[in-house]
Amino acid sequence: MALSKYHQKYADYSDEEIKNRVKEKRDELFQIFEQIKLNTKSDIVKIGVLGCGDKRFIEYHKKIFAEFITQPLQITTFDITIEHLKGGENIFEWDCTLPLLDIPFDITYAHVLLKFIETEKQWDLIKNSYNALKSGGFAIHVMDKEDYETKELLLPNGQFSVPLDRWKRQLDNEGIEYKEIPIKYGLAFVILKS
């Protein structure tokens, strides 16, 4: 089966380009963990990665999170298709707008995923990332600035805008705490489970 254009783009990236992108992810997570501390009693911290552009990221996710978390880690990666992740460890082909498998997690992490989800289904992803958490955990949604600053629902590149104010109102209405952390290219939207 042929890879999608998006996944083929990542497959064509050199290892050096992937390392550069990993460095950006690491810098973003550094900013997040500077402001939010994981409050877990877990012996093994479970992390659910929601969406993954390239198989090489799977090992890097383990290394990055290990910099900020002292306990042993178990990382589960979910993606709507997994052809591009073949050979990776602990992968599930799954639509993350549906309740997640292998729960509960201490952290769920979605890096620029929301813009690939139809606007009307984004809330399902946000809510599932929160519902899958243990008490004291958090859901991280990293977004590029153009993802949430655009008012058009469908962007010229075929992706979807993220009506962040709408999702914040939904969380406020449900009494769910969140934090917005500015990062280099946009925002880390972190939802906290008490």
C-alpha positions in Angstrom: 0.0 0.0 0.0 1.4 3.4 -1.0 2.0 6.0 1.8 -0.1 9.2 1.9 1.6 12.3 0.5 2.0 13.5 4.1 3.7 10.3 5.3 5.8 10.0 2.1 7.1 13.5 2.8 8.4 12.4 6.1 9.7 9.1 4.7 11.8 11.2 2.3 13.3 13.4 5.0 16.9 12.6 5.8 17.8 11.4 9.3 19.4 14.8 9.9 16.1 16.6 9.1 14.2 14.2 11.4 16.8 15.0 14.2 16.1 18.7 13.6 12.4 18.2 14.1 13.1 16.1 17.2 15.1 18.9 18.6 12.1 21.2 18.1 9.8 18.8 19.8 12.3 18.4 22.7 12.6 22.2 23.1 8.7 22.4 23.2 8.5 19.7 25.8 11.2 21.4 27.9 9.0 24.5 28.0 6.0 22.5 29.0 7.7 20.5 31.7 9.2 23.8 33.1 5.6 24.9 33.8 3.8 21.7 34.5 4.9 18.8 36.7 3.6 15.3 36.3 1.8 14.3 39.5 1.7 10.5 39.3 2.2 7.6 41.6 2.9 5.3 38.7 5.9 3.0 38.8 5.9 3.0 35.0 4.7 6.2 33.3 2.4 5.5 30.4 2.4 7.9 27.5 -0.1 7.8 24.6 1.3 9.4 21.5 -1.7 10.5 19.3 -0.5 10.5 15.7 3.0 10.0 14.4 4.4 11.3 11.1 7.4 8.9 10.8 8.6 5.6 12.4 11.9 7.3 13.4 10.0 9.5 15.8 8.9 6.5 17.9 12.3 5.9 19.4 13.0 9.6 19.7 9.7 10.1 21.7 11.1 7.6 24.3 14.4 9.5 24.5 12.8 12.9 24.7 10.3 12.0 27.4 13.0 10.2 29.4 14.8 13.5 29.8 11.9 14.9 31.8 10.5 11.8 33.6 12.7 9.8 36.0 10.5 6.7 36.1 10.5 4.0 33.5 8.3 4.8 30.5 5.9 2.8 28.3 4.9 4.6 25.1 2.0 3.6 23.0 1.6 5.2 19.6 -1.8 5.6 17.9 -2.4 6.6 14.2 -5.3 6.3 11.8 -3.1 4.4 9.5 0.1 2.6 10.4 1.7 1.6 7.1 4.3 4.3 7.7 5.0 3.0 11.2 5.7 -0.7 10.3 8.4 -2.1 12.5 7.8 0.3 15.3 7.0 -0.9 18.8 3.7 -0.7 20.6 1.7 0.7 17.6 -2.1 0.7 17.3 -4.0 1.6 14.2 -6.7 3.7 15.7 -8.9 6.7 15.1 -8.2 9.0 18.1 -11.6 10.6 17.8 -12.8 7.3 19.4 -12.1 6.4 23.0 -8.4 5.3 23.3 -7.2 1.8 24.0 -4.7 0.6 26.6 -5.8 3.3 29.1 -5.2 4.9 31.5 -2.2 7.1 30.6 -0.2 9.5 32.6 0.3 11.7 29.5 -1.3 11.9 26.1 0.7 13.8 23.5 -0.6 15.1 20.1 1.9 17.1 18.1 0.1 19.2 15.5 -2.6 16.6 15.1 -5.8 18.7 15.5 -5.4 20.4 12.1 -5.7 17.0 10.5 -9.1 16.3 12.2 -12.3 17.7 10.8 -13.2 20.7 12.9 -16.5 19.1 14.2 -14.5 16.0 15.4 -11.7 17.9 17.1 -13.6 18.0 20.4 -13.8 14.2 20.4 -10.0 14.0 20.1 -9.5 16.6 22.9 -12.0 14.9 25.2 -10.6 11.4 24.5 -7.1 12.6 25.2 -8.4 13.9 28.6 -10.6 10.9 29.4 -7.7 8.5 28.9 -5.7 10.1 31.7 -5.0 9.0 35.2 -5.6 11.5 38.0 -2.6 13.9 38.0 -1.9 13.4 34.4 -2.1 15.8 31.5 -2.9 15.9 27.7 -0.6 17.9 25.5 -1.8 19.4 22.2 0.9 21.2 20.3 -0.4 23.6 17.6 1.3 25.8 15.1 0.1 29.5 15.2 -1.7 29.3 11.8 -3.7 26.3 13.0 -5.7 28.3 15.6 -5.4 31.9 14.3 -7.1 31.2 11.0 -10.9 31.8 10.9 -11.6 29.7 7.9 -12.7 26.1 8.8 -10.9 24.5 5.8 -7.4 25.8 5.1 -6.0 26.1 1.6 -3.8 23.0 2.2 -6.8 20.8 2.9 -6.2 20.9 6.6 -8.6 22.2 9.2 -8.4 25.2 11.5 -8.6 24.7 15.2 -11.3 26.9 16.9 -9.3 27.1 20.1 -11.6 29.6 21.8 -14.5 27.3 21.2 -12.6 24.3 22.8 -11.6 26.4 25.8 -15.2 27.4 26.4 -16.2 23.7 26.2 -13.5 22.8 28.8 -14.6 25.8 31.0 -18.2 24.6 30.8 -17.1 21.1 32.0 -14.9 22.5 34.7 -11.7 21.1 33.2 -8.5 23.0 33.9 -6.0 23.8 31.1 -3.0 25.8 30.5 -1.7 27.6 27.4 2.1 27.6 27.0 3.6 29.7 24.2 6.2 27.8 22.2 8.4 28.8 19.3 5.9 28.1 16.5 2.6 28.4 18.3 1.1 27.0 21.5 1.1 24.0 23.7 -2.4 23.5 25.0 -2.2 21.3 28.1 -5.3 19.9 29.7 -4.9 18.9 33.3 -6.6 15.9 35.0 -7.2 16.5 38.7 
